[in-house]
């Protein structure tokens, strides 16, 4: 019998998701250039998050597997779009990116529904992510001022993801539940 304790891959996935989301919102607010976002989009938001997703699969967590690998692919895909645009290889228009975001909004809707059955911290993270995507969709289709509103909503999303990461790490190392994740918003019995 194997008694080795495995680490929780969600901490890396949540860290990568939160950091890359936060950096993109700093960019959307005009505080930083796109370079750090692209770098983290490939490495931490992309590759590390996908690895976390693959490890969630090994742990038997379908939600974590699907979410982390999906959003890891989102960041890598978005990074590729930006690089191709910058290099003039294949230009994606503002509308093209808008349709890319609509696809991700629809996928996020599915994850949002699933998050309602997990716990409050997860539901808050996915509620703000879904709202952020909707606002970015609007920004790409005629309401550019929504980019700023989306940035603030998605900063909350990033911090909510980091809260879950912090709760997992701090609760484990302290041996106590110091940070609570809350109850599911929907519980079927």
Phi and psi restraints in degrees (value plus and minus 20) as a CYANA .aco file:
   2 UNK   PHI    -104.6   -64.6
   2 UNK   PSI     100.7   140.7
   3 UNK   PHI    -128.2   -88.2
   3 UNK   PSI     -10.5    29.5
   4 UNK   PHI     -88.9   -48.9
   4 UNK   PSI     109.1   149.1
   5 UNK   PHI    -102.2   -62.2
   5 UNK   PSI     112.8   152.8
   6 UNK   PHI    -114.7   -74.7
   6 UNK   PSI     126.8   166.8
   7 UNK   PHI     -93.1   -53.1
   7 UNK   PSI     138.1   178.1
   8 UNK   PHI    -108.6   -68.6
   8 UNK   PSI      91.4   131.4
   9 UNK   PHI     -85.3   -45.3
   9 UNK   PSI     -37.9     2.1
  10 UNK   PHI     -81.5   -41.5
  10 UNK   PSI     -48.5    -8.5
  11 UNK   PHI     -84.3   -44.3
  11 UNK   PSI     -57.9   -17.9
  12 UNK   PHI     -93.2   -53.2
  12 UNK   PSI     -63.0   -23.0
  13 UNK   PHI     -79.8   -39.8
  13 UNK   PSI     -65.7   -25.7
  14 UNK   PHI     -86.8   -46.8
  14 UNK   PSI     -57.9   -17.9
  15 UNK   PHI     -83.5   -43.5
  15 UNK   PSI     -66.4   -26.4
  16 UNK   PHI     -85.5   -45.5
  16 UNK   PSI     -64.2   -24.2
  17 UNK   PHI     -80.7   -40.7
  17 UNK   PSI     -68.9   -28.9
  18 UNK   PHI     -83.2   -43.2
  18 UNK   PSI     -66.1   -26.1
  19 UNK   PHI     -86.0   -46.0
  19 UNK   PSI     -65.1   -25.1
  20 UNK   PHI     -87.7   -47.7
  20 UNK   PSI     -60.0   -20.0
  21 UNK   PHI     -82.0   -42.0
  21 UNK   PSI     -63.3   -23.3
  22 UNK   PHI     -82.0   -42.0
  22 UNK   PSI     -66.4   -26.4
  23 UNK   PHI     -82.1   -42.1
  23 UNK   PSI     -60.3   -20.3
  24 UNK   PHI     -83.7   -43.7
  24 UNK   PSI     -55.5   -15.5
  25 UNK   PHI     -92.6   -52.6
  25 UNK   PSI     -54.2   -14.2
  26 UNK   PHI     -80.7   -40.7
  26 UNK   PSI     -59.1   -19.1
  27 UNK   PHI     -85.6   -45.6
  27 UNK   PSI     -66.3   -26.3
  28 UNK   PHI     -82.8   -42.8
  28 UNK   PSI     -45.1    -5.1
  29 UNK   PHI    -108.1   -68.1
  29 UNK   PSI     -20.4    19.6
  30 UNK   PHI      60.9   100.9
  30 UNK   PSI      -1.9    38.1
  31 UNK   PHI    -108.6   -68.6
  31 UNK   PSI     -48.3    -8.3
  32 UNK   PHI    -158.7  -118.7
  32 UNK   PSI     141.9   181.9
  33 UNK   PHI     -97.8   -57.8
  33 UNK   PSI    -198.0  -158.0
  34 UNK   PHI    -102.4   -62.4
  34 UNK   PSI     -39.2     0.8
  35 UNK   PHI     -72.6   -32.6
  35 UNK   PSI     -73.3   -33.3
  36 UNK   PHI     -82.7   -42.7
  36 UNK   PSI     -51.9   -11.9
  37 UNK   PHI     -88.5   -48.5
  37 UNK   PSI     -63.9   -23.9
  38 UNK   PHI     -82.9   -42.9
  38 UNK   PSI     -65.7   -25.7
  39 UNK   PHI     -78.9   -38.9
  39 UNK   PSI     -70.1   -30.1
  40 UNK   PHI     -90.4   -50.4
  40 UNK   PSI     -49.1    -9.1
  41 UNK   PHI     -81.7   -41.7
  41 UNK   PSI     -57.4   -17.4
  42 UNK   PHI     -99.9   -59.9
  42 UNK   PSI     -64.3   -24.3
  43 UNK   PHI    -108.4   -68.4
  43 UNK   PSI     -78.2   -38.2
  44 UNK   PHI    -111.6   -71.6
  44 UNK   PSI     -69.1   -29.1
  45 UNK   PHI     -91.0   -51.0
  45 UNK   PSI     -51.0   -11.0
  46 UNK   PHI    -113.5   -73.5
  46 UNK   PSI     -99.1   -59.1
  47 UNK   PHI     -81.0   -41.0
  47 UNK   PSI     -71.9   -31.9
  48 UNK   PHI     -83.1   -43.1
  48 UNK   PSI     -58.0   -18.0
  49 UNK   PHI     -88.5   -48.5
  49 UNK   PSI     -57.9   -17.9
  50 UNK   PHI     -85.7   -45.7
  50 UNK   PSI     -61.3   -21.3
  51 UNK   PHI     -81.0   -41.0
  51 UNK   PSI     -62.9   -22.9
  52 UNK   PHI     -78.9   -38.9
  52 UNK   PSI     -61.8   -21.8
  53 UNK   PHI     -82.0   -42.0
  53 UNK   PSI     -63.4   -23.4
  54 UNK   PHI     -83.4   -43.4
  54 UNK   PSI     -56.0   -16.0
  55 UNK   PHI     -92.8   -52.8
  55 UNK   PSI     -51.1   -11.1
  56 UNK   PHI     -83.1   -43.1
  56 UNK   PSI     -56.3   -16.3
  57 UNK   PHI     -79.2   -39.2
  57 UNK   PSI     -65.6   -25.6
  58 UNK   PHI     -82.2   -42.2
  58 UNK   PSI     -50.9   -10.9
  59 UNK   PHI    -101.6   -61.6
  59 UNK   PSI     -27.7    12.3
  60 UNK   PHI      64.9   104.9
  60 UNK   PSI      -1.7    38.3
  61 UNK   PHI    -121.5   -81.5
  61 UNK   PSI      75.3   115.3
  62 UNK   PHI     -83.5   -43.5
  62 UNK   PSI     -57.7   -17.7
  63 UNK   PHI     -83.0   -43.0
  63 UNK   PSI     -70.7   -30.7
  64 UNK   PHI     -83.1   -43.1
  64 UNK   PSI     -60.2   -20.2
  65 UNK   PHI     -79.5   -39.5
  65 UNK   PSI     -71.5   -31.5
  66 UNK   PHI     -87.6   -47.6
  66 UNK   PSI     -64.5   -24.5
  67 UNK   PHI     -87.6   -47.6
  67 UNK   PSI     -70.9   -30.9
  68 UNK   PHI     -86.6   -46.6
  68 UNK   PSI     -61.6   -21.6
  69 UNK   PHI     -89.1   -49.1
  69 UNK   PSI     -56.7   -16.7
  70 UNK   PHI     -84.2   -44.2
  70 UNK   PSI     -71.7   -31.7
  71 UNK   PHI     -92.6   -52.6
  71 UNK   PSI     -45.2    -5.2
  72 UNK   PHI     -82.3   -42.3
  72 UNK   PSI     -63.5   -23.5
  73 UNK   PHI     -85.9   -45.9
  73 UNK   PSI     -55.7   -15.7
  74 UNK   PHI     -77.1   -37.1
  74 UNK   PSI     -68.7   -28.7
  75 UNK   PHI     -87.4   -47.4
  75 UNK   PSI     -60.1   -20.1
  76 UNK   PHI     -85.4   -45.4
  76 UNK   PSI     -63.2   -23.2
  77 UNK   PHI     -82.2   -42.2
  77 UNK   PSI     -63.8   -23.8
  78 UNK   PHI     -84.9   -44.9
  78 UNK   PSI     -60.1   -20.1
  79 UNK   PHI     -81.1   -41.1
  79 UNK   PSI     -60.4   -20.4
  80 UNK   PHI     -84.8   -44.8
  80 UNK   PSI     -62.5   -22.5
  81 UNK   PHI     -77.3   -37.3
  81 UNK   PSI     -67.4   -27.4
  82 UNK   PHI     -83.5   -43.5
  82 UNK   PSI     -63.0   -23.0
  83 UNK   PHI     -86.2   -46.2
  83 UNK   PSI     -64.5   -24.5
  84 UNK   PHI     -82.0   -42.0
  84 UNK   PSI     -59.9   -19.9
  85 UNK   PHI     -82.5   -42.5
  85 UNK   PSI     -67.9   -27.9
  86 UNK   PHI     -83.6   -43.6
  86 UNK   PSI     -57.2   -17.2
  87 UNK   PHI    -102.7   -62.7
  87 UNK   PSI     -28.0    12.0
  88 UNK   PHI      49.8    89.8
  88 UNK   PSI       1.8    41.8
  89 UNK   PHI    -100.1   -60.1
  89 UNK   PSI     -71.2   -31.2
  90 UNK   PHI    -166.1  -126.1
  90 UNK   PSI      85.4   125.4
  91 UNK   PHI    -101.7   -61.7
  91 UNK   PSI     110.4   150.4
  92 UNK   PHI    -124.0   -84.0
  92 UNK   PSI     105.3   145.3
  93 UNK   PHI     -92.9   -52.9
  93 UNK   PSI     150.2   190.2
  94 UNK   PHI     -77.4   -37.4
  94 UNK   PSI     -60.3   -20.3
  95 UNK   PHI     -87.8   -47.8
  95 UNK   PSI     -60.2   -20.2
  96 UNK   PHI     -76.8   -36.8
  96 UNK   PSI     -66.7   -26.7
  97 UNK   PHI     -85.0   -45.0
  97 UNK   PSI     -55.6   -15.6
  98 UNK   PHI     -79.1   -39.1
  98 UNK   PSI     -62.9   -22.9
  99 UNK   PHI     -88.5   -48.5
  99 UNK   PSI     -55.2   -15.2
 100 UNK   PHI     -77.8   -37.8
 100 UNK   PSI     -65.7   -25.7
 101 UNK   PHI     -87.6   -47.6
 101 UNK   PSI     -55.7   -15.7
 102 UNK   PHI     -82.0   -42.0
 102 UNK   PSI     -62.7   -22.7
 103 UNK   PHI     -77.1   -37.1
 103 UNK   PSI     -63.6   -23.6
 104 UNK   PHI     -91.4   -51.4
 104 UNK   PSI     -48.7    -8.7
 105 UNK   PHI     -84.4   -44.4
 105 UNK   PSI     -64.3   -24.3
 106 UNK   PHI     -84.9   -44.9
 106 UNK   PSI     -61.3   -21.3
 107 UNK   PHI     -84.8   -44.8
 107 UNK   PSI     -60.1   -20.1
 108 UNK   PHI     -83.5   -43.5
 108 UNK   PSI     -53.2   -13.2
 109 UNK   PHI     -77.8   -37.8
 109 UNK   PSI     -61.3   -21.3
 110 UNK   PHI     -84.8   -44.8
 110 UNK   PSI     -66.0   -26.0
 111 UNK   PHI     -83.9   -43.9
 111 UNK   PSI     -57.1   -17.1
 112 UNK   PHI     -79.3   -39.3
 112 UNK   PSI     -66.4   -26.4
 113 UNK   PHI     -78.9   -38.9
 113 UNK   PSI     -66.2   -26.2
 114 UNK   PHI     -80.4   -40.4
 114 UNK   PSI     -57.6   -17.6
 115 UNK   PHI     -84.1   -44.1
 115 UNK   PSI     -45.4    -5.4
 116 UNK   PHI     -86.3   -46.3
 116 UNK   PSI     -40.0     0.0
 117 UNK   PHI    -114.9   -74.9
 117 UNK   PSI     -21.2    18.8
 118 UNK   PHI    -116.5   -76.5
 118 UNK   PSI     -95.6   -55.6
 119 UNK   PHI    -185.8  -145.8
 119 UNK   PSI     149.9   189.9
 120 UNK   PHI     -78.3   -38.3
 120 UNK   PSI     -64.3   -24.3
 121 UNK   PHI     -80.7   -40.7
 121 UNK   PSI     -60.5   -20.5
 122 UNK   PHI     -88.2   -48.2
 122 UNK   PSI     -62.0   -22.0
 123 UNK   PHI     -83.8   -43.8
 123 UNK   PSI     -59.2   -19.2
 124 UNK   PHI     -85.8   -45.8
 124 UNK   PSI     -63.5   -23.5
 125 UNK   PHI     -79.0   -39.0
 125 UNK   PSI     -68.3   -28.3
 126 UNK   PHI     -97.4   -57.4
 126 UNK   PSI     -47.4    -7.4
 127 UNK   PHI     -85.6   -45.6
 127 UNK   PSI     -64.6   -24.6
 128 UNK   PHI     -91.4   -51.4
 128 UNK   PSI     -52.8   -12.8
 129 UNK   PHI     -85.7   -45.7
 129 UNK   PSI     -65.5   -25.5
 130 UNK   PHI     -82.1   -42.1
 130 UNK   PSI     -66.5   -26.5
 131 UNK   PHI     -81.5   -41.5
 131 UNK   PSI     -61.2   -21.2
 132 UNK   PHI     -81.0   -41.0
 132 UNK   PSI     -63.0   -23.0
 133 UNK   PHI     -83.9   -43.9
 133 UNK   PSI     -62.4   -22.4
 134 UNK   PHI     -80.4   -40.4
 134 UNK   PSI     -63.7   -23.7
 135 UNK   PHI     -84.7   -44.7
 135 UNK   PSI     -58.9   -18.9
 136 UNK   PHI     -88.1   -48.1
 136 UNK   PSI     -54.9   -14.9
 137 UNK   PHI     -79.2   -39.2
 137 UNK   PSI     -67.4   -27.4
 138 UNK   PHI     -81.0   -41.0
 138 UNK   PSI     -59.9   -19.9
 139 UNK   PHI     -82.3   -42.3
 139 UNK   PSI     -54.0   -14.0
 140 UNK   PHI    -103.8   -63.8
 140 UNK   PSI     -29.3    10.7
 141 UNK   PHI    -147.5  -107.5
 141 UNK   PSI      31.7    71.7
 142 UNK   PHI      88.7   128.7
 142 UNK   PSI     -25.7    14.3
 143 UNK   PHI    -148.8  -108.8
 143 UNK   PSI      48.0    88.0
 144 UNK   PHI     -79.9   -39.9
 144 UNK   PSI     -44.0    -4.0
 145 UNK   PHI     -85.4   -45.4
 145 UNK   PSI     -36.7     3.3
 146 UNK   PHI     -90.3   -50.3
 146 UNK   PSI     -36.6     3.4
 147 UNK   PHI     -80.4   -40.4
 147 UNK   PSI     -62.2   -22.2
 148 UNK   PHI     -87.0   -47.0
 148 UNK   PSI     -62.9   -22.9
 149 UNK   PHI     -83.0   -43.0
 149 UNK   PSI     -64.7   -24.7
 150 UNK   PHI     -79.0   -39.0
 150 UNK   PSI     -59.3   -19.3
 151 UNK   PHI     -79.2   -39.2
 151 UNK   PSI     -65.0   -25.0
 152 UNK   PHI     -87.8   -47.8
 152 UNK   PSI     -60.1   -20.1
 153 UNK   PHI     -83.2   -43.2
 153 UNK   PSI     -61.7   -21.7
 154 UNK   PHI     -95.9   -55.9
 154 UNK   PSI     -42.0    -2.0
 155 UNK   PHI     -85.3   -45.3
 155 UNK   PSI     -61.6   -21.6
 156 UNK   PHI     -81.5   -41.5
 156 UNK   PSI     -61.6   -21.6
 157 UNK   PHI     -78.8   -38.8
 157 UNK   PSI     -68.3   -28.3
 158 UNK   PHI     -80.4   -40.4
 158 UNK   PSI     -63.5   -23.5
 159 UNK   PHI     -87.9   -47.9
 159 UNK   PSI     -53.6   -13.6
 160 UNK   PHI     -86.4   -46.4
 160 UNK   PSI     -59.4   -19.4
 161 UNK   PHI     -83.1   -43.1
 161 UNK   PSI     -63.2   -23.2
 162 UNK   PHI     -85.7   -45.7
 162 UNK   PSI     -52.3   -12.3
 163 UNK   PHI     -80.9   -40.9
 163 UNK   PSI     -65.0   -25.0
 164 UNK   PHI     -82.1   -42.1
 164 UNK   PSI     -60.5   -20.5
 165 UNK   PHI     -81.7   -41.7
 165 UNK   PSI     -67.5   -27.5
 166 UNK   PHI     -81.9   -41.9
 166 UNK   PSI     -61.5   -21.5
 167 UNK   PHI     -81.1   -41.1
 167 UNK   PSI     -63.2   -23.2
 168 UNK   PHI     -83.5   -43.5
 168 UNK   PSI     -66.8   -26.8
 169 UNK   PHI     -90.9   -50.9
 169 UNK   PSI     -73.0   -33.0
 170 UNK   PHI     -84.7   -44.7
 170 UNK   PSI     -61.8   -21.8
 171 UNK   PHI     -83.6   -43.6
 171 UNK   PSI     -57.9   -17.9
 172 UNK   PHI     -89.3   -49.3
 172 UNK   PSI     -68.5   -28.5
 173 UNK   PHI     -91.4   -51.4
 173 UNK   PSI     -47.8    -7.8
 174 UNK   PHI    -103.8   -63.8
 174 UNK   PSI     -39.8     0.2
 175 UNK   PHI      55.8    95.8
 175 UNK   PSI     -10.4    29.6
 176 UNK   PHI    -156.6  -116.6
 176 UNK   PSI     136.7   176.7
 177 UNK   PHI    -107.5   -67.5
 177 UNK   PSI      63.1   103.1
 178 UNK   PHI    -100.8   -60.8
 178 UNK   PSI     -55.4   -15.4
 179 UNK   PHI    -132.5   -92.5
 179 UNK   PSI     102.3   142.3
 180 UNK   PHI    -114.9   -74.9
 180 UNK   PSI     127.6   167.6
 181 UNK   PHI    -119.2   -79.2
 181 UNK   PSI     -32.5     7.5
 182 UNK   PHI      65.2   105.2
 182 UNK   PSI     157.0   197.0
 183 UNK   PHI    -113.3   -73.3
 183 UNK   PSI     141.1   181.1
 184 UNK   PHI     -82.4   -42.4
 184 UNK   PSI     126.1   166.1
 185 UNK   PHI     -95.3   -55.3
 185 UNK   PSI     -46.2    -6.2
 186 UNK   PHI    -148.3  -108.3
 186 UNK   PSI     109.1   149.1
 187 UNK   PHI    -153.7  -113.7
 187 UNK   PSI      98.9   138.9
 188 UNK   PHI    -122.1   -82.1
 188 UNK   PSI     112.0   152.0
